[in-house]
């Protein structure tokens, strides 16, 4: 499933980030958005969603949210 389909408040683990832009990939990595990291959707918006990664909150647009593939974190299952 992708980030856009996530349930608010549940913790997920990032499986992979499907983007072709190396610069954007590097930026996301610097924020902590990479394979194996935990991510939580705080709120869904019409234009995207607000997520929590590590100790930060970020706004992610719908296109990027669809490119971030996630799975339910084992601790939450």
Rosetta constraint file for C-alpha pairs under 8 A:
AtomPair CA 1 CA 5 HARMONIC 6.48 0.50
AtomPair CA 1 CA 6 HARMONIC 7.63 0.50
AtomPair CA 1 CA 69 HARMONIC 5.74 0.50
AtomPair CA 1 CA 70 HARMONIC 5.73 0.50
AtomPair CA 1 CA 71 HARMONIC 6.67 0.50
AtomPair CA 2 CA 6 HARMONIC 6.89 0.50
AtomPair CA 2 CA 65 HARMONIC 6.64 0.50
AtomPair CA 2 CA 66 HARMONIC 5.31 0.50
AtomPair CA 2 CA 67 HARMONIC 6.72 0.50
AtomPair CA 2 CA 68 HARMONIC 5.53 0.50
AtomPair CA 2 CA 69 HARMONIC 4.30 0.50
AtomPair CA 2 CA 70 HARMONIC 5.52 0.50
AtomPair CA 3 CA 41 HARMONIC 7.70 0.50
AtomPair CA 3 CA 65 HARMONIC 4.92 0.50
AtomPair CA 3 CA 66 HARMONIC 6.02 0.50
AtomPair CA 3 CA 67 HARMONIC 7.70 0.50
AtomPair CA 3 CA 68 HARMONIC 5.67 0.50
AtomPair CA 3 CA 69 HARMONIC 6.24 0.50
AtomPair CA 3 CA 70 HARMONIC 6.30 0.50
AtomPair CA 4 CA 44 HARMONIC 7.83 0.50
AtomPair CA 4 CA 48 HARMONIC 7.53 0.50
AtomPair CA 4 CA 49 HARMONIC 7.44 0.50
AtomPair CA 4 CA 62 HARMONIC 6.77 0.50
AtomPair CA 4 CA 65 HARMONIC 5.20 0.50
AtomPair CA 4 CA 66 HARMONIC 5.74 0.50
AtomPair CA 6 CA 10 HARMONIC 7.70 0.50
AtomPair CA 6 CA 41 HARMONIC 6.80 0.50
AtomPair CA 7 CA 41 HARMONIC 6.91 0.50
AtomPair CA 8 CA 40 HARMONIC 7.17 0.50
AtomPair CA 8 CA 41 HARMONIC 4.94 0.50
AtomPair CA 8 CA 42 HARMONIC 5.50 0.50
AtomPair CA 8 CA 43 HARMONIC 5.90 0.50
AtomPair CA 8 CA 44 HARMONIC 7.33 0.50
AtomPair CA 9 CA 40 HARMONIC 6.10 0.50
AtomPair CA 9 CA 41 HARMONIC 5.89 0.50
AtomPair CA 9 CA 42 HARMONIC 5.79 0.50
AtomPair CA 10 CA 40 HARMONIC 5.87 0.50
AtomPair CA 10 CA 41 HARMONIC 7.02 0.50
AtomPair CA 10 CA 72 HARMONIC 7.84 0.50
AtomPair CA 10 CA 76 HARMONIC 7.51 0.50
AtomPair CA 11 CA 38 HARMONIC 6.58 0.50
AtomPair CA 11 CA 39 HARMONIC 5.82 0.50
AtomPair CA 11 CA 40 HARMONIC 4.72 0.50
AtomPair CA 11 CA 41 HARMONIC 7.65 0.50
AtomPair CA 11 CA 72 HARMONIC 6.60 0.50
AtomPair CA 11 CA 73 HARMONIC 5.95 0.50
AtomPair CA 11 CA 76 HARMONIC 6.72 0.50
AtomPair CA 12 CA 38 HARMONIC 5.58 0.50
AtomPair CA 12 CA 39 HARMONIC 5.28 0.50
AtomPair CA 12 CA 40 HARMONIC 6.09 0.50
AtomPair CA 12 CA 70 HARMONIC 6.15 0.50
AtomPair CA 12 CA 71 HARMONIC 5.50 0.50
AtomPair CA 12 CA 72 HARMONIC 4.42 0.50
AtomPair CA 12 CA 73 HARMONIC 4.55 0.50
AtomPair CA 13 CA 35 HARMONIC 7.63 0.50
AtomPair CA 13 CA 36 HARMONIC 5.70 0.50
AtomPair CA 13 CA 37 HARMONIC 5.57 0.50
AtomPair CA 13 CA 38 HARMONIC 4.47 0.50
AtomPair CA 13 CA 39 HARMONIC 6.01 0.50
AtomPair CA 13 CA 70 HARMONIC 5.54 0.50
AtomPair CA 13 CA 71 HARMONIC 5.41 0.50
AtomPair CA 13 CA 72 HARMONIC 6.12 0.50
AtomPair CA 13 CA 73 HARMONIC 5.15 0.50
AtomPair CA 14 CA 33 HARMONIC 7.55 0.50
AtomPair CA 14 CA 34 HARMONIC 6.46 0.50
AtomPair CA 14 CA 35 HARMONIC 4.99 0.50
AtomPair CA 14 CA 36 HARMONIC 5.25 0.50
AtomPair CA 14 CA 37 HARMONIC 5.57 0.50
AtomPair CA 14 CA 38 HARMONIC 6.31 0.50
AtomPair CA 14 CA 39 HARMONIC 6.87 0.50
AtomPair CA 14 CA 68 HARMONIC 7.04 0.50
AtomPair CA 14 CA 69 HARMONIC 6.01 0.50
AtomPair CA 14 CA 70 HARMONIC 4.43 0.50
AtomPair CA 14 CA 71 HARMONIC 6.54 0.50
AtomPair CA 15 CA 34 HARMONIC 7.98 0.50
AtomPair CA 15 CA 35 HARMONIC 5.11 0.50
AtomPair CA 15 CA 36 HARMONIC 6.17 0.50
AtomPair CA 15 CA 68 HARMONIC 7.76 0.50
AtomPair CA 15 CA 69 HARMONIC 5.41 0.50
AtomPair CA 15 CA 70 HARMONIC 5.01 0.50
AtomPair CA 15 CA 71 HARMONIC 6.57 0.50
AtomPair CA 16 CA 34 HARMONIC 6.80 0.50
AtomPair CA 16 CA 35 HARMONIC 5.09 0.50
AtomPair CA 16 CA 68 HARMONIC 6.19 0.50
AtomPair CA 16 CA 69 HARMONIC 5.29 0.50
AtomPair CA 16 CA 70 HARMONIC 7.12 0.50
AtomPair CA 17 CA 25 HARMONIC 7.94 0.50
AtomPair CA 17 CA 34 HARMONIC 6.83 0.50
AtomPair CA 17 CA 35 HARMONIC 7.21 0.50
AtomPair CA 17 CA 67 HARMONIC 5.76 0.50
AtomPair CA 17 CA 68 HARMONIC 4.58 0.50
AtomPair CA 17 CA 69 HARMONIC 6.09 0.50
AtomPair CA 18 CA 67 HARMONIC 4.88 0.50
AtomPair CA 18 CA 68 HARMONIC 6.28 0.50
AtomPair CA 18 CA 69 HARMONIC 7.50 0.50
AtomPair CA 19 CA 24 HARMONIC 7.93 0.50
AtomPair CA 19 CA 25 HARMONIC 6.89 0.50
AtomPair CA 19 CA 67 HARMONIC 6.41 0.50
AtomPair CA 20 CA 25 HARMONIC 7.81 0.50
AtomPair CA 21 CA 25 HARMONIC 6.14 0.50
AtomPair CA 22 CA 26 HARMONIC 6.09 0.50
AtomPair CA 23 CA 27 HARMONIC 6.27 0.50
AtomPair CA 24 CA 28 HARMONIC 6.13 0.50
AtomPair CA 25 CA 29 HARMONIC 6.15 0.50
AtomPair CA 26 CA 30 HARMONIC 6.27 0.50
AtomPair CA 27 CA 31 HARMONIC 6.55 0.50
AtomPair CA 28 CA 32 HARMONIC 6.42 0.50
AtomPair CA 28 CA 33 HARMONIC 5.09 0.50
AtomPair CA 28 CA 34 HARMONIC 7.13 0.50
AtomPair CA 29 CA 33 HARMONIC 5.09 0.50
AtomPair CA 29 CA 34 HARMONIC 5.56 0.50
AtomPair CA 31 CA 53 HARMONIC 7.47 0.50
AtomPair CA 32 CA 37 HARMONIC 6.97 0.50
AtomPair CA 32 CA 53 HARMONIC 6.35 0.50
AtomPair CA 32 CA 54 HARMONIC 6.71 0.50
AtomPair CA 33 CA 37 HARMONIC 6.56 0.50
AtomPair CA 33 CA 39 HARMONIC 7.91 0.50
AtomPair CA 33 CA 53 HARMONIC 6.88 0.50
AtomPair CA 37 CA 53 HARMONIC 7.83 0.50
AtomPair CA 38 CA 53 HARMONIC 6.54 0.50
AtomPair CA 38 CA 54 HARMONIC 7.34 0.50
AtomPair CA 38 CA 73 HARMONIC 7.42 0.50
AtomPair CA 39 CA 51 HARMONIC 6.78 0.50
AtomPair CA 39 CA 52 HARMONIC 5.76 0.50
AtomPair CA 39 CA 53 HARMONIC 5.01 0.50
AtomPair CA 39 CA 54 HARMONIC 7.57 0.50
AtomPair CA 40 CA 51 HARMONIC 5.51 0.50
AtomPair CA 40 CA 52 HARMONIC 5.13 0.50
AtomPair CA 40 CA 53 HARMONIC 6.83 0.50
AtomPair CA 41 CA 49 HARMONIC 6.90 0.50
AtomPair CA 41 CA 50 HARMONIC 5.99 0.50
AtomPair CA 41 CA 51 HARMONIC 4.37 0.50
AtomPair CA 41 CA 52 HARMONIC 6.36 0.50
AtomPair CA 42 CA 49 HARMONIC 7.45 0.50
AtomPair CA 42 CA 50 HARMONIC 5.39 0.50
AtomPair CA 42 CA 51 HARMONIC 5.23 0.50
AtomPair CA 42 CA 52 HARMONIC 6.62 0.50
AtomPair CA 43 CA 49 HARMONIC 5.58 0.50
AtomPair CA 43 CA 50 HARMONIC 5.22 0.50
AtomPair CA 43 CA 51 HARMONIC 7.16 0.50
AtomPair CA 44 CA 48 HARMONIC 6.19 0.50
AtomPair CA 44 CA 49 HARMONIC 4.27 0.50
AtomPair CA 44 CA 50 HARMONIC 6.48 0.50
AtomPair CA 45 CA 49 HARMONIC 5.12 0.50
AtomPair CA 45 CA 50 HARMONIC 7.67 0.50
AtomPair CA 47 CA 61 HARMONIC 5.78 0.50
AtomPair CA 47 CA 62 HARMONIC 5.93 0.50
AtomPair CA 48 CA 59 HARMONIC 7.18 0.50
AtomPair CA 48 CA 60 HARMONIC 5.52 0.50
AtomPair CA 48 CA 61 HARMONIC 4.06 0.50
AtomPair CA 48 CA 62 HARMONIC 4.32 0.50
AtomPair CA 48 CA 63 HARMONIC 7.92 0.50
AtomPair CA 48 CA 65 HARMONIC 7.00 0.50
AtomPair CA 49 CA 59 HARMONIC 5.80 0.50
AtomPair CA 49 CA 60 HARMONIC 5.35 0.50
AtomPair CA 49 CA 61 HARMONIC 6.45 0.50
AtomPair CA 49 CA 62 HARMONIC 7.25 0.50
AtomPair CA 49 CA 65 HARMONIC 7.57 0.50
AtomPair CA 50 CA 57 HARMONIC 6.72 0.50
AtomPair CA 50 CA 58 HARMONIC 5.53 0.50
AtomPair CA 50 CA 59 HARMONIC 4.46 0.50
AtomPair CA 50 CA 60 HARMONIC 6.11 0.50
AtomPair CA 51 CA 57 HARMONIC 5.52 0.50
AtomPair CA 51 CA 58 HARMONIC 5.36 0.50
AtomPair CA 51 CA 59 HARMONIC 6.38 0.50
AtomPair CA 51 CA 60 HARMONIC 7.21 0.50
AtomPair CA 52 CA 56 HARMONIC 5.64 0.50
AtomPair CA 52 CA 57 HARMONIC 4.47 0.50
AtomPair CA 52 CA 58 HARMONIC 6.45 0.50
AtomPair CA 53 CA 57 HARMONIC 6.41 0.50
AtomPair CA 53 CA 58 HARMONIC 7.75 0.50
AtomPair CA 60 CA 64 HARMONIC 6.30 0.50
AtomPair CA 60 CA 65 HARMONIC 6.14 0.50
AtomPair CA 61 CA 65 HARMONIC 6.11 0.50
AtomPair CA 62 CA 66 HARMONIC 6.16 0.50
AtomPair CA 63 CA 67 HARMONIC 6.64 0.50
AtomPair CA 64 CA 68 HARMONIC 6.52 0.50
AtomPair CA 72 CA 76 HARMONIC 6.78 0.50
AtomPair CA 72 CA 77 HARMONIC 6.66 0.50
AtomPair CA 73 CA 77 HARMONIC 6.51 0.50
